[in-house]
Amino acid sequence: MSKIVKINATVRGGAGKGAARAVRREGLVPGVVYGDKQEPQIISMTYKDIEPHVHTGRFMSTLVDVEIGGKTVRAIPRDIQFEPVKDRITHVDFLRLGKDSKIAVNIPVHFKNHEASPGIKSGGVLNIVSHSVSLYCPADFIPDEIIVDLTGMAVMSSIHLSDIKLPDRVTSAVRDDVTLCALSAQAKEEVAAEGTASAEVPATNQKAPADPKAAPAKGAAPAKGAAAPAKGAPAAKAAAAPAAKKK
């Protein structure tokens, strides 16, 4: 179960961009708590109180008890805004959670027992398709993670969300069955096969080496480096002999 964090907040009177800028000039972070069929509450928080929780990477799926004027409000973060240059937190929206309510939350997916997969042992490649899944969770229980056990996974097989036993009262938030991972054949074998195929050239496409002793074609210049004709050798006939004279 996700750890419930506590954040102290104070009610601020003004709303709008001008009031939010004034809060930020005081070193505070403006925010709002809404939902559960109640009026929104405009709040402000200290930067050092909220920053550590935001940078955990799990803040959007963390239950938060917001202390406002001595009253505790159970909520979950729904939006965080950052300053584009300095990347400072500029605004946080919280969704108020009523009793017995359920919410859709993105839960991270982690994989274990890689060494117990015969497909991975034989050189197969694990392709992770989903790093997180959207689940409907009770307001009082949000799992930290979904664990996928790779024990016994063979090559050319896959694991879907329907193959995982989810915690009680937790269900998928999407209609389709989500693919979590797939195990494909060894990539090195495919590359080697492609290299072998490209190296084999058909004999019909291979050119025989030129014969250095072969006479050049008619009208062609002698090849570079070819030996000159012997001295005194008769020159080749350039034309046919003239016709015989009439008697």
DASUL-V849228 format. One record per pair of residues at least 4 apart in sequence whose ideal C-beta (glycine too) atoms are under 8 Angstrom apart, sorted by the first residue. I is the first residue (numbers start at 1). J is the second residue. D is the distance in whole Angstrom. If there is no record, write none. Layout:
<<I	J	D> <I	J	D>>
//
This chain:
<<1	141	6> <1	142	7> <1	143	7> <1	144	7> <2	58	7> <2	61	7> <2	62	5> <2	63	6> <2	142	4> <2	143	7> <2	144	5> <3	62	7> <4	62	8> <4	63	5> <4	64	7> <4	65	6> <5	53	5> <5	62	6> <5	63	8> <5	64	6> <5	65	7> <6	64	8> <6	65	5> <6	67	6> <7	45	6> <7	49	6> <7	50	6> <7	53	7> <7	64	6> <7	65	7> <7	66	5> <7	67	7> <8	45	7> <8	46	7> <8	49	6> <8	67	5> <9	31	7> <9	43	4> <9	44	7> <9	45	5> <9	66	5> <9	67	7> <9	68	5> <10	43	7> <10	44	6> <10	45	8> <10	68	7> <10	69	7> <11	41	6> <11	42	7> <11	43	6> <11	68	6> <11	69	6> <12	19	7> <12	23	6> <12	30	7> <12	42	5> <12	43	6> <12	44	5> <13	19	8> <13	42	8> <14	18	7> <14	19	3> <14	22	7> <14	42	8> <15	19	6> <15	42	5> <16	20	7> <17	21	6> <18	22	7> <19	23	7> <19	30	8> <19	42	8> <20	24	7> <20	30	4> <20	90	8> <20	91	7> <21	25	6> <22	26	7> <23	28	5> <23	29	8> <23	30	5> <23	44	5> <24	28	7> <24	29	7> <24	30	7> <24	90	7> <27	46	8> <27	47	6> <28	44	4> <28	45	6> <28	46	6> <28	47	7> <29	44	7> <29	45	5> <29	46	7> <29	47	6> <29	50	6> <29	89	5> <29	90	7> <29	91	7> <29	92	6> <30	42	8> <30	43	8> <30	44	5> <30	90	8> <30	91	5> <30	92	8> <31	42	8> <31	43	5> <31	44	7> <31	45	6> <31	91	6> <31	92	4> <31	93	7> <31	94	6> <32	40	5> <32	41	7> <32	42	6> <32	43	7> <32	93	6> <32	94	7> <33	40	7> <33	41	4> <33	43	6> <33	66	6> <33	68	7> <33	73	6> <33	75	6> <33	94	5> <33	95	8> <33	96	5> <34	38	8> <34	40	4> <34	41	8> <34	93	7> <34	94	7> <34	95	7> <34	96	6> <35	75	8> <35	95	5> <35	96	4> <35	97	7> <35	98	8> <36	96	4> <36	97	7> <36	98	4> <36	101	7> <37	98	8> <38	96	6> <41	68	6> <41	73	8> <43	66	7> <43	68	6> <45	49	6> <45	50	5> <45	92	7> <46	50	7> <47	51	6> <47	88	8> <47	89	7> <48	52	8> <50	54	6> <50	89	7> <50	92	7> <51	55	6> <51	89	6> <52	56	7> <53	59	5> <53	62	7> <53	64	8> <54	59	5> <54	80	6> <54	89	6> <54	92	8> <55	59	8> <56	62	8> <58	62	6> <58	108	7> <58	144	8> <59	77	6> <59	80	7> <60	76	8> <60	77	5> <60	78	8> <60	80	8> <60	105	8> <60	106	7> <61	76	8> <61	105	5> <61	106	6> <61	107	6> <61	142	6> <62	76	7> <62	77	7> <62	142	8> <63	74	7> <63	75	8> <63	76	6> <63	97	8> <63	139	8> <63	140	8> <63	142	6> <64	74	8> <64	75	5> <64	76	6> <64	77	7> <64	94	7> <65	72	5> <65	73	7> <65	74	6> <65	75	8> <66	72	7> <66	73	5> <66	75	5> <66	94	6> <67	71	7> <67	72	6> <68	72	8> <68	73	6> <73	94	8> <73	96	6> <74	96	7> <74	97	5> <74	139	7> <74	140	8> <75	94	4> <75	95	6> <75	96	5> <75	97	6> <76	94	7> <76	95	5> <76	97	6> <76	103	6> <76	105	7> <76	139	8> <76	142	8> <77	92	6> <77	93	7> <77	94	6> <77	95	8> <78	93	5> <78	94	7> <78	95	5> <79	91	8> <79	92	7> <79	93	4> <80	89	6> <80	91	7> <80	92	5> <80	93	8> <81	89	7> <81	90	5> <81	91	4> <81	92	8> <82	87	5> <82	88	7> <82	89	6> <82	90	6> <83	87	6> <83	88	4> <83	89	8> <83	90	5> <95	103	7> <97	101	5> <97	103	7> <97	139	4> <98	139	7> <99	139	8> <100	138	7> <100	139	7> <101	138	8> <101	139	5> <102	136	5> <102	137	6> <102	138	6> <102	139	7> <102	169	8> <103	136	7> <103	137	6> <103	139	6> <104	134	6> <104	135	7> <104	136	6> <104	137	8> <104	173	4> <105	134	7> <105	135	6> <105	137	5> <105	142	6> <106	132	5> <106	133	7> <106	134	5> <106	135	8> <107	132	6> <107	133	6> <107	134	8> <107	135	5> <107	137	8> <107	142	7> <107	143	6> <107	144	8> <107	145	6> <107	146	5> <108	131	7> <108	132	5> <108	144	8> <108	145	5> <108	146	7> <109	128	8> <109	130	6> <109	131	6> <109	132	6> <109	133	6> <109	145	7> <109	146	5> <109	148	6> <109	180	6> <110	145	5> <110	146	7> <110	147	6> <110	148	7> <111	126	7> <111	128	7> <111	147	8> <111	148	5> <111	150	6> <111	181	7> <112	147	6> <112	148	7> <112	149	6> <112	150	7> <113	117	7> <113	149	5> <113	150	5> <113	151	5> <114	120	5> <114	126	7> <114	150	6> <115	120	8> <115	121	7> <116	150	7> <116	151	4> <116	152	7> <117	121	7> <117	124	8> <117	126	8> <117	150	4> <117	151	7> <117	152	7> <117	153	4> <117	154	8> <117	183	7> <118	122	6> <118	152	7> <118	153	8> <118	154	6> <119	124	4> <119	153	5> <119	154	5> <119	155	4> <119	156	8> <119	157	7> <119	183	4> <120	124	5> <120	126	6> <120	150	7> <120	153	7> <120	183	7> <122	155	7> <122	186	7> <123	186	4> <123	188	7> <123	189	8> <124	155	4> <124	183	5> <124	184	6> <124	185	6> <124	186	6> <125	183	7> <125	184	5> <125	185	8> <125	186	7> <125	187	5> <126	150	7> <126	181	6> <126	182	8> <126	183	6> <127	181	6> <127	182	5> <127	183	7> <127	184	6> <128	180	8> <128	181	5> <129	178	8> <129	179	5> <129	180	6> <129	181	6> <129	182	6> <130	161	8> <130	178	6> <130	179	7> <130	180	5> <130	181	8> <133	146	6> <133	161	6> <133	172	7> <133	178	6> <133	180	8> <134	172	7> <134	173	4> <134	174	6> <135	143	8> <135	146	8> <135	166	7> <135	170	5> <135	171	7> <135	172	6> <135	173	6> <136	170	7> <136	171	5> <136	172	7> <136	173	5> <137	141	6> <137	142	5> <137	143	7> <137	169	8> <137	170	5> <138	142	8> <138	169	5> <138	170	8> <141	167	7> <141	169	7> <141	170	8> <143	167	5> <143	170	6> <146	164	6> <146	166	7> <147	164	8> <148	159	6> <148	164	7> <148	180	6> <148	181	6> <150	159	8> <150	181	8> <153	157	6> <153	159	7> <153	183	6> <154	183	7> <155	183	6> <155	184	7> <155	185	6> <156	183	7> <156	184	7> <156	185	7> <157	182	7> <157	183	6> <158	179	6> <158	180	8> <158	181	7> <158	182	4> <158	183	7> <159	163	5> <159	164	8> <159	179	8> <159	180	5> <159	181	5> <159	182	8> <160	164	8> <160	177	5> <160	178	6> <160	179	6> <160	180	6> <161	172	6> <161	177	6> <161	178	4> <161	180	6> <162	177	5> <163	180	8> <164	180	7> <166	170	5> <166	171	7> <166	172	8> <172	178	7> <174	178	6> <185	189	7> <185	190	7> <186	190	7> <187	191	6> <188	192	6> <189	193	6> <190	194	7> <191	195	6> <192	196	6> <193	197	6> <194	198	6> <195	199	6> <196	200	7> <201	205	6> <201	206	6> <202	206	8> <210	214	7> <212	223	8> <212	226	8> <216	220	4> <216	221	7> <216	222	6> <216	223	7> <216	226	8> <222	226	5> <229	233	5> <237	241	8>>
//
